[in-house]
Amino acid sequence: MKRTVIFYTTIDGKYPVREFLDSLSGKVAQKLLWTLKLLEDLEFLPSIYFKKLSGTDGIWEFRVQYSSNIYRIFCFFDTRSLVILTHGFIKKTQKTPRQEIERAEKYRKDFLSRGEKI
């Protein structure tokens, strides 16, 4: 299955996930992009990299560990083959911060309310 991965764009034209990727070192960004390429190309991804967040309305997360840090990128599906990346952060605690989940849900709601398509 081939999927298309796009970056969520805020109403004022910002790309939160791009800003996150741009803030990372080259090696970390490279590993995250490699993982995203797997999402485009593979029908099933190992749960070590990709899973649905329980208790959310369709929010998924990418998890990539590099050195001692764990990097997360949230996303959602608009269709089975269209994945929208919302934003990323470096996870520093065991539990995913609620405000990060709420931010992803807000971006999802905004995207769907605008009826955006590629």
N, CA, C and O atoms as a GROMACS GRO file, in nm:
protein
  472
    1MET      N    1   0.084  -0.118   0.000
    1MET     CA    2   0.000   0.000   0.000
    1MET      C    3   0.089   0.124   0.000
    1MET      O    4   0.180   0.137   0.082
    2LYS      N    5   0.062   0.212  -0.089
    2LYS     CA    6   0.135   0.339  -0.096
    2LYS      C    7   0.051   0.446  -0.028
    2LYS      O    8  -0.066   0.466  -0.061
    3ARG      N    9   0.112   0.516   0.068
    3ARG     CA   10   0.045   0.626   0.137
    3ARG      C   11   0.112   0.757   0.099
    3ARG      O   12   0.228   0.761   0.058
    4THR      N   13   0.036   0.864   0.114
    4THR     CA   14   0.090   0.997   0.094
    4THR      C   15   0.097   1.064   0.231
    4THR      O   16  -0.001   1.064   0.306
    5VAL      N   17   0.212   1.120   0.264
    5VAL     CA   18   0.233   1.188   0.391
    5VAL      C   19   0.248   1.337   0.362
    5VAL      O   20   0.331   1.377   0.281
    6ILE      N   21   0.166   1.418   0.430
    6ILE     CA   22   0.175   1.563   0.414
    6ILE      C   23   0.189   1.629   0.551
    6ILE      O   24   0.162   1.566   0.654
    7PHE      N   25   0.230   1.754   0.550
    7PHE     CA   26   0.242   1.832   0.673
    7PHE      C   27   0.117   1.916   0.691
    7PHE      O   28   0.071   1.982   0.598
    8TYR      N   29   0.063   1.912   0.812
    8TYR     CA   30  -0.048   2.001   0.847
    8TYR      C   31   0.000   2.146   0.838
    8TYR      O   32   0.112   2.178   0.878
    9THR      N   33  -0.085   2.233   0.785
    9THR     CA   34  -0.057   2.375   0.773
    9THR      C   35  -0.158   2.452   0.857
    9THR      O   36  -0.278   2.433   0.842
   10THR      N   37  -0.108   2.540   0.944
   10THR     CA   38  -0.200   2.622   1.023
   10THR      C   39  -0.269   2.722   0.932
   10THR      O   40  -0.229   2.742   0.817
   11ILE      N   41  -0.372   2.785   0.983
   11ILE     CA   42  -0.448   2.884   0.905
   11ILE      C   43  -0.360   3.000   0.860
   11ILE      O   44  -0.387   3.062   0.757
   12ASP      N   45  -0.253   3.029   0.938
   12ASP     CA   46  -0.163   3.138   0.899
   12ASP      C   47  -0.040   3.089   0.821
   12ASP      O   48   0.060   3.161   0.808
   13GLY      N   49  -0.047   2.966   0.770
   13GLY     CA   50   0.057   2.916   0.680
   13GLY      C   51   0.180   2.855   0.743
   13GLY      O   52   0.280   2.836   0.675
   14LYS      N   53   0.176   2.823   0.870
   14LYS     CA   54   0.291   2.761   0.937
   14LYS      C   55   0.280   2.608   0.931
   14LYS      O   56   0.170   2.552   0.924
   15TYR      N   57   0.395   2.544   0.935
   15TYR     CA   58   0.405   2.398   0.933
   15TYR      C   59   0.472   2.352   1.063
   15TYR      O   60   0.594   2.342   1.068
   16PRO      N   61   0.394   2.323   1.169
   16PRO     CA   62   0.455   2.288   1.297
   16PRO      C   63   0.552   2.169   1.290
   16PRO      O   64   0.655   2.170   1.357
   17VAL      N   65   0.520   2.068   1.212
   17VAL     CA   66   0.609   1.952   1.205
   17VAL      C   67   0.739   1.987   1.132
   17VAL      O   68   0.846   1.936   1.167
   18ARG      N   69   0.732   2.071   1.033
   18ARG     CA   70   0.854   2.114   0.962
   18ARG      C   71   0.943   2.193   1.056
   18ARG      O   72   1.065   2.175   1.057
   19GLU      N   73   0.882   2.281   1.135
   19GLU     CA   74   0.960   2.359   1.232
   19GLU      C   75   1.029   2.266   1.332
   19GLU      O   76   1.144   2.289   1.369
   20PHE      N   77   0.960   2.161   1.375
   20PHE     CA   78   1.019   2.063   1.466
   20PHE      C   79   1.137   1.992   1.398
   20PHE      O   80   1.245   1.981   1.456
   21LEU      N   81   1.116   1.943   1.277
   21LEU     CA   82   1.223   1.873   1.204
   21LEU      C   83   1.343   1.964   1.182
   21LEU      O   84   1.458   1.920   1.194
   22ASP      N   85   1.317   2.089   1.149
   22ASP     CA   86   1.427   2.185   1.126
   22ASP      C   87   1.507   2.213   1.252
   22ASP      O   88   1.623   2.254   1.244
   23SER      N   89   1.447   2.192   1.369
   23SER     CA   90   1.516   2.219   1.495
   23SER      C   91   1.609   2.105   1.538
   23SER      O   92   1.686   2.120   1.633
   24LEU      N   93   1.601   1.992   1.470
   24LEU     CA   94   1.676   1.873   1.510
   24LEU      C   95   1.812   1.865   1.440
   24LEU      O   96   1.834   1.927   1.335
   25SER      N   97   1.902   1.788   1.499
   25SER     CA   98   2.031   1.765   1.434
   25SER      C   99   2.008   1.683   1.307
   25SER      O  100   1.903   1.620   1.291
   26GLY      N  101   2.104   1.686   1.218
   26GLY     CA  102   2.092   1.615   1.091
   26GLY      C  103   2.066   1.466   1.105
   26GLY      O  104   1.983   1.410   1.034
   27LYS      N  105   2.137   1.401   1.196
   27LYS     CA  106   2.123   1.256   1.216
   27LYS      C  107   1.984   1.219   1.268
   27LYS      O  108   1.925   1.121   1.222
   28VAL      N  109   1.932   1.297   1.363
   28VAL     CA  110   1.800   1.269   1.418
   28VAL      C  111   1.693   1.291   1.311
   28VAL      O  112   1.606   1.206   1.292
   29ALA      N  113   1.701   1.402   1.241
   29ALA     CA  114   1.604   1.432   1.135
   29ALA      C  115   1.609   1.323   1.028
   29ALA      O  116   1.505   1.282   0.976
   30GLN      N  117   1.727   1.278   0.995
   30GLN     CA  118   1.744   1.173   0.895
   30GLN      C  119   1.674   1.044   0.939
   30GLN      O  120   1.608   0.979   0.858
   31LYS      N  121   1.688   1.006   1.066
   31LYS     CA  122   1.624   0.885   1.115
   31LYS      C  123   1.472   0.901   1.116
   31LYS      O  124   1.400   0.807   1.082
   32LEU      N  125   1.422   1.018   1.156
   32LEU     CA  126   1.278   1.042   1.153
   32LEU      C  127   1.224   1.035   1.010
   32LEU      O  128   1.118   0.975   0.986
   33LEU      N  129   1.294   1.094   0.917
   33LEU     CA  130   1.249   1.092   0.777
   33LEU      C  131   1.252   0.950   0.721
   33LEU      O  132   1.165   0.913   0.642
   34TRP      N  133   1.350   0.870   0.761
   34TRP     CA  134   1.357   0.730   0.719
   34TRP      C  135   1.234   0.655   0.769
   34TRP      O  136   1.175   0.576   0.696
   35THR      N  137   1.195   0.681   0.894
   35THR     CA  138   1.078   0.616   0.953
   35THR      C  139   0.950   0.660   0.881
   35THR      O  140   0.861   0.578   0.857
   36LEU      N  141   0.942   0.787   0.846
   36LEU     CA  142   0.825   0.835   0.772
   36LEU      C  143   0.818   0.771   0.634
   36LEU      O  144   0.708   0.746   0.583
   37LYS      N  145   0.931   0.745   0.574
   37LYS     CA  146   0.935   0.677   0.444
   37LYS      C  147   0.876   0.536   0.456
   37LYS      O  148   0.809   0.488   0.365
   38LEU      N  149   0.901   0.470   0.571
   38LEU     CA  150   0.841   0.338   0.595
   38LEU      C  151   0.689   0.348   0.594
   38LEU      O  152   0.621   0.261   0.539
   39LEU      N  153   0.636   0.455   0.654
   39LEU     CA  154   0.491   0.473   0.655
   39LEU      C  155   0.436   0.486   0.514
   39LEU      O  156   0.328   0.434   0.483
   40GLU      N  157   0.509   0.553   0.429
   40GLU     CA  158   0.465   0.568   0.290
   40GLU      C  159   0.466   0.434   0.216
   40GLU      O  160   0.378   0.405   0.135
   41ASP      N  161   0.566   0.354   0.244
   41ASP     CA  162   0.591   0.235   0.162
   41ASP      C  163   0.537   0.103   0.215
   41ASP      O  164   0.503   0.015   0.136
   42LEU      N  165   0.527   0.087   0.346
   42LEU     CA  166   0.486  -0.041   0.404
   42LEU      C  167   0.339  -0.040   0.444
   42LEU      O  168   0.287   0.061   0.492
   43GLU      N  169   0.273  -0.152   0.425
   43GLU     CA  170   0.133  -0.162   0.465
   43GLU      C  171   0.120  -0.164   0.617
   43GLU      O  172   0.031  -0.100   0.673
   44PHE      N  173   0.208  -0.236   0.684
   44PHE     CA  174   0.207  -0.246   0.830
   44PHE      C  175   0.341  -0.203   0.885
   44PHE      O  176   0.446  -0.247   0.837
   45LEU      N  177   0.338  -0.117   0.985
   45LEU     CA  178   0.461  -0.075   1.051
   45LEU      C  179   0.471  -0.139   1.188
   45LEU      O  180   0.370  -0.162   1.254
   46PRO      N  181   0.593  -0.169   1.232
   46PRO     CA  182   0.609  -0.223   1.366
   46PRO      C  183   0.562  -0.121   1.470
   46PRO      O  184   0.582   0.000   1.454
   47SER      N  185   0.498  -0.171   1.578
   47SER     CA  186   0.446  -0.080   1.680
   47SER      C  187   0.557  -0.007   1.754
   47SER      O  188   0.530   0.091   1.824
   48ILE      N  189   0.680  -0.051   1.740
   48ILE     CA  190   0.792   0.023   1.800
   48ILE      C  191   0.803   0.162   1.738
   48ILE      O  192   0.851   0.256   1.802
   49TYR      N  193   0.758   0.177   1.612
   49TYR     CA  194   0.765   0.304   1.542
   49TYR      C  195   0.633   0.379   1.534
   49TYR      O  196   0.632   0.502   1.529
   50PHE      N  197   0.520   0.307   1.533
   50PHE     CA  198   0.394   0.370   1.497
   50PHE      C  199   0.279   0.304   1.572
   50PHE      O  200   0.263   0.182   1.568
   51LYS      N  201   0.198   0.386   1.640
   51LYS     CA  202   0.080   0.329   1.707
   51LYS      C  203  -0.025   0.437   1.730
   51LYS      O  204   0.005   0.556   1.735
   52LYS      N  205  -0.150   0.390   1.743
   52LYS     CA  206  -0.261   0.480   1.773
   52LYS      C  207  -0.257   0.512   1.922
   52LYS      O  208  -0.233   0.423   2.005
   53LEU      N  209  -0.282   0.637   1.957
   53LEU     CA  210  -0.287   0.677   2.097
   53LEU      C  211  -0.426   0.646   2.152
   53LEU      O  212  -0.526   0.695   2.100
   54SER      N  213  -0.431   0.565   2.255
   54SER     CA  214  -0.561   0.530   2.314
   54SER      C  215  -0.623   0.653   2.378
   54SER      O  216  -0.554   0.741   2.430
   55GLY      N  217  -0.756   0.657   2.374
   55GLY     CA  218  -0.828   0.769   2.433
   55GLY      C  219  -0.828   0.895   2.349
   55GLY      O  220  -0.865   1.002   2.397
   56THR      N  221  -0.785   0.884   2.223
   56THR     CA  222  -0.785   1.000   2.134
   56THR      C  223  -0.882   0.976   2.019
   56THR      O  224  -0.929   0.865   1.997
   57ASP      N  225  -0.910   1.083   1.948
   57ASP     CA  226  -0.998   1.075   1.833
   57ASP      C  227  -0.914   1.062   1.706
   57ASP      O  228  -0.902   1.157   1.628
   58GLY      N  229  -0.855   0.945   1.686
   58GLY     CA  230  -0.782   0.920   1.562
   58GLY      C  231  -0.641   0.974   1.556
   58GLY      O  232  -0.588   0.994   1.446
   59ILE      N  233  -0.578   0.998   1.670
   59ILE     CA  234  -0.441   1.049   1.671
   59ILE      C  235  -0.344   0.931   1.681
   59ILE      O  236  -0.361   0.841   1.764
   60TRP      N  237  -0.244   0.933   1.596
   60TRP     CA  238  -0.138   0.831   1.593
   60TRP      C  239  -0.006   0.900   1.625
   60TRP      O  240   0.005   1.022   1.616
   61GLU      N  241   0.094   0.820   1.662
   61GLU     CA  242   0.226   0.878   1.687
   61GLU      C  243   0.335   0.792   1.627
   61GLU      O  244   0.328   0.669   1.624
   62PHE      N  245   0.438   0.863   1.578
   62PHE     CA  246   0.564   0.801   1.540
   62PHE      C  247   0.656   0.812   1.658
   62PHE      O  248   0.661   0.915   1.725
   63ARG      N  249   0.729   0.707   1.684
   63ARG     CA  250   0.827   0.710   1.792
   63ARG      C  251   0.961   0.669   1.735
   63ARG      O  252   0.975   0.563   1.673
   64VAL      N  253   1.058   0.753   1.756
   64VAL     CA  254   1.194   0.723   1.712
   64VAL      C  255   1.288   0.753   1.828
   64VAL      O  256   1.287   0.862   1.886
   65GLN      N  257   1.369   0.653   1.860
   65GLN     CA  258   1.469   0.674   1.965
   65GLN      C  259   1.603   0.697   1.899
   65GLN      O  260   1.643   0.624   1.808
   66TYR      N  261   1.671   0.798   1.946
   66TYR     CA  262   1.805   0.827   1.898
   66TYR      C  263   1.887   0.870   2.018
   66TYR      O  264   1.852   0.965   2.089
   67SER      N  265   1.995   0.800   2.040
   67SER     CA  266   2.076   0.822   2.159
   67SER      C  267   1.986   0.801   2.281
   67SER      O  268   1.921   0.697   2.290
   68SER      N  269   1.982   0.894   2.373
   68SER     CA  270   1.900   0.875   2.493
   68SER      C  271   1.765   0.947   2.483
   68SER      O  272   1.690   0.950   2.580
   69ASN      N  273   1.734   1.005   2.369
   69ASN     CA  274   1.609   1.080   2.352
   69ASN      C  275   1.507   1.001   2.271
   69ASN      O  276   1.542   0.919   2.186
   70ILE      N  277   1.380   1.028   2.300
   70ILE     CA  278   1.271   0.970   2.222
   70ILE      C  279   1.196   1.085   2.155
   70ILE      O  280   1.148   1.177   2.221
   71TYR      N  281   1.188   1.078   2.023
   71TYR     CA  282   1.126   1.183   1.943
   71TYR      C  283   0.988   1.133   1.898
   71TYR      O  284   0.974   1.018   1.858
   72ARG      N  285   0.889   1.220   1.906
   72ARG     CA  286   0.752   1.185   1.870
   72ARG      C  287   0.699   1.282   1.767
   72ARG      O  288   0.723   1.403   1.774
   73ILE      N  289   0.627   1.227   1.671
   73ILE     CA  290   0.553   1.309   1.575
   73ILE      C  291   0.411   1.257   1.574
   73ILE      O  292   0.388   1.137   1.555
   74PHE      N  293   0.315   1.346   1.594
   74PHE     CA  294   0.174   1.309   1.591
   74PHE      C  295   0.119   1.323   1.450
   74PHE      O  296   0.166   1.405   1.371
   75CYS      N  297   0.019   1.241   1.421
   75CYS     CA  298  -0.044   1.246   1.289
   75CYS      C  299  -0.185   1.190   1.297
   75CYS      O  300  -0.227   1.139   1.401
   76PHE      N  301  -0.258   1.199   1.186
   76PHE     CA  302  -0.390   1.138   1.173
   76PHE      C  303  -0.410   1.104   1.027
   76PHE      O  304  -0.338   1.152   0.940
   77PHE      N  305  -0.508   1.020   1.002
   77PHE     CA  306  -0.542   0.979   0.866
   77PHE      C  307  -0.664   1.057   0.819
   77PHE      O  308  -0.763   1.068   0.891
   78ASP      N  309  -0.657   1.110   0.697
   78ASP     CA  310  -0.774   1.172   0.636
   78ASP      C  311  -0.847   1.066   0.554
   78ASP      O  312  -0.970   1.064   0.550
   79THR      N  313  -0.772   0.982   0.490
   79THR     CA  314  -0.824   0.864   0.421
   79THR      C  315  -0.726   0.752   0.455
   79THR      O  316  -0.627   0.776   0.524
   80ARG      N  317  -0.752   0.634   0.408
   80ARG     CA  318  -0.660   0.523   0.437
   80ARG      C  319  -0.520   0.549   0.382
   80ARG      O  320  -0.422   0.497   0.434
   81SER      N  321  -0.512   0.629   0.277
   81SER     CA  322  -0.382   0.649   0.214
   81SER      C  323  -0.325   0.790   0.231
   81SER      O  324  -0.220   0.820   0.174
   82LEU      N  325  -0.392   0.876   0.306
   82LEU     CA  326  -0.343   1.012   0.329
   82LEU      C  327  -0.318   1.032   0.478
   82LEU      O  328  -0.410   1.023   0.560
   83VAL      N  329  -0.192   1.060   0.513
   83VAL     CA  330  -0.153   1.081   0.652
   83VAL      C  331  -0.108   1.226   0.667
   83VAL      O  332  -0.026   1.275   0.590
   84ILE      N  333  -0.163   1.294   0.769
   84ILE     CA  334  -0.128   1.433   0.794
   84ILE      C  335  -0.048   1.440   0.923
   84ILE      O  336  -0.096   1.401   1.029
   85LEU      N  337   0.076   1.490   0.912
   85LEU     CA  338   0.162   1.507   1.029
   85LEU      C  339   0.132   1.641   1.093
   85LEU      O  340   0.131   1.743   1.025
   86THR      N  341   0.109   1.641   1.225
   86THR     CA  342   0.072   1.766   1.291
   86THR      C  343   0.192   1.838   1.351
   86THR      O  344   0.222   1.950   1.311
   87HIS      N  345   0.260   1.775   1.445
   87HIS     CA  346   0.372   1.840   1.512
   87HIS      C  347   0.456   1.733   1.583
   87HIS      O  348   0.416   1.617   1.592
   88GLY      N  349   0.570   1.773   1.632
   88GLY     CA  350   0.657   1.680   1.702
   88GLY      C  351   0.711   1.740   1.830
   88GLY      O  352   0.703   1.861   1.852
   89PHE      N  353   0.767   1.654   1.913
   89PHE     CA  354   0.831   1.698   2.036
   89PHE      C  355   0.924   1.589   2.085
   89PHE      O  356   0.920   1.476   2.038
   90ILE      N  357   1.009   1.624   2.178
   90ILE     CA  358   1.100   1.528   2.241
   90ILE      C  359   1.035   1.486   2.372
   90ILE      O  360   1.008   1.568   2.459
   91LYS      N  361   1.012   1.357   2.385
   91LYS     CA  362   0.945   1.306   2.505
   91LYS      C  363   1.045   1.293   2.618
   91LYS      O  364   1.148   1.227   2.604
   92LYS      N  365   1.014   1.356   2.729
   92LYS     CA  366   1.105   1.357   2.843
   92LYS      C  367   1.049   1.284   2.964
   92LYS      O  368   1.120   1.266   3.063
   93THR      N  369   0.922   1.243   2.958
   93THR     CA  370   0.860   1.172   3.070
   93THR      C  371   0.801   1.041   3.020
   93THR      O  372   0.789   1.020   2.899
   94GLN      N  373   0.765   0.955   3.112
   94GLN     CA  374   0.706   0.826   3.076
   94GLN      C  375   0.573   0.842   3.004
   94GLN      O  376   0.544   0.773   2.906
   95LYS      N  377   0.492   0.934   3.054
   95LYS     CA  378   0.359   0.956   2.999
   95LYS      C  379   0.362   1.069   2.895
   95LYS      O  380   0.429   1.170   2.915
   96THR      N  381   0.288   1.049   2.786
   96THR     CA  382   0.279   1.154   2.684
   96THR      C  383   0.203   1.273   2.741
   96THR      O  384   0.092   1.257   2.791
   97PRO      N  385   0.262   1.392   2.735
   97PRO     CA  386   0.195   1.512   2.791
   97PRO      C  387   0.058   1.536   2.726
   97PRO      O  388   0.046   1.537   2.604
   98ARG      N  389  -0.042   1.557   2.809
   98ARG     CA  390  -0.179   1.578   2.762
   98ARG      C  391  -0.188   1.698   2.667
   98ARG      O  392  -0.264   1.695   2.570
   99GLN      N  393  -0.110   1.804   2.694
   99GLN     CA  394  -0.118   1.923   2.609
   99GLN      C  395  -0.070   1.893   2.467
   99GLN      O  396  -0.117   1.955   2.372
  100GLU      N  397   0.023   1.800   2.451
  100GLU     CA  398   0.069   1.762   2.316
  100GLU      C  399  -0.041   1.687   2.241
  100GLU      O  400  -0.062   1.709   2.122
  101ILE      N  401  -0.111   1.598   2.311
  101ILE     CA  402  -0.222   1.525   2.250
  101ILE      C  403  -0.333   1.622   2.212
  101ILE      O  404  -0.388   1.613   2.102
  102GLU      N  405  -0.366   1.715   2.301
  102GLU     CA  406  -0.471   1.814   2.273
  102GLU      C  407  -0.434   1.901   2.154
  102GLU      O  408  -0.520   1.939   2.075
  103ARG      N  409  -0.307   1.934   2.142
  103ARG     CA  410  -0.261   2.014   2.028
  103ARG      C  411  -0.283   1.938   1.897
  103ARG      O  412  -0.329   1.995   1.798
  104ALA      N  413  -0.250   1.808   1.897
  104ALA     CA  414  -0.272   1.727   1.777
  104ALA      C  415  -0.421   1.716   1.744
  104ALA      O  416  -0.459   1.725   1.627
  105GLU      N  417  -0.504   1.699   1.846
  105GLU     CA  418  -0.648   1.691   1.823
  105GLU      C  419  -0.704   1.823   1.770
  105GLU      O  420  -0.793   1.824   1.684
  106LYS      N  421  -0.651   1.934   1.820
  106LYS     CA  422  -0.694   2.066   1.771
  106LYS      C  423  -0.657   2.082   1.623
  106LYS      O  424  -0.738   2.129   1.544
  107TYR      N  425  -0.535   2.043   1.588
  107TYR     CA  426  -0.492   2.052   1.448
  107TYR      C  427  -0.577   1.962   1.358
  107TYR      O  428  -0.612   2.001   1.247
  108ARG      N  429  -0.611   1.843   1.406
  108ARG     CA  430  -0.694   1.751   1.328
  108ARG      C  431  -0.831   1.813   1.302
  108ARG      O  432  -0.880   1.813   1.190
  109LYS      N  433  -0.891   1.867   1.409
  109LYS     CA  434  -1.023   1.930   1.397
  109LYS      C  435  -1.019   2.046   1.297
  109LYS      O  436  -1.108   2.060   1.213
  110ASP      N  437  -0.915   2.128   1.308
  110ASP     CA  438  -0.899   2.242   1.218
  110ASP      C  439  -0.886   2.195   1.073
  110ASP      O  440  -0.953   2.249   0.985
  111PHE      N  441  -0.803   2.097   1.049
  111PHE     CA  442  -0.782   2.045   0.914
  111PHE      C  443  -0.912   1.994   0.855
  111PHE      O  444  -0.948   2.027   0.742
  112LEU      N  445  -0.984   1.913   0.933
  112LEU     CA  446  -1.109   1.855   0.882
  112LEU      C  447  -1.216   1.962   0.864
  112LEU      O  448  -1.296   1.952   0.771
  113SER      N  449  -1.220   2.063   0.950
  113SER     CA  450  -1.322   2.167   0.938
  113SER      C  451  -1.300   2.253   0.813
  113SER      O  452  -1.395   2.306   0.756
  114ARG      N  453  -1.175   2.265   0.772
  114ARG     CA  454  -1.145   2.343   0.651
  114ARG      C  455  -1.167   2.261   0.524
  114ARG      O  456  -1.165   2.315   0.414
  115GLY      N  457  -1.188   2.130   0.540
  115GLY     CA  458  -1.214   2.044   0.424
  115GLY      C  459  -1.098   2.039   0.329
  115GLY      O  460  -1.117   2.027   0.208
  116GLU      N  461  -0.976   2.049   0.383
  116GLU     CA  462  -0.858   2.052   0.296
  116GLU      C  463  -0.834   1.918   0.229
  116GLU      O  464  -0.857   1.812   0.288
  117LYS      N  465  -0.788   1.923   0.109
  117LYS     CA  466  -0.746   1.807   0.032
  117LYS      C  467  -0.621   1.844  -0.043
  117LYS      O  468  -0.593   1.962  -0.066
  118ILE      N  469  -0.545   1.743  -0.081
  118ILE     CA  470  -0.425   1.773  -0.159
  118ILE      C  471  -0.455   1.756  -0.306
  118ILE      O  472  -0.368   1.777  -0.390
   0.00000   0.00000   0.00000
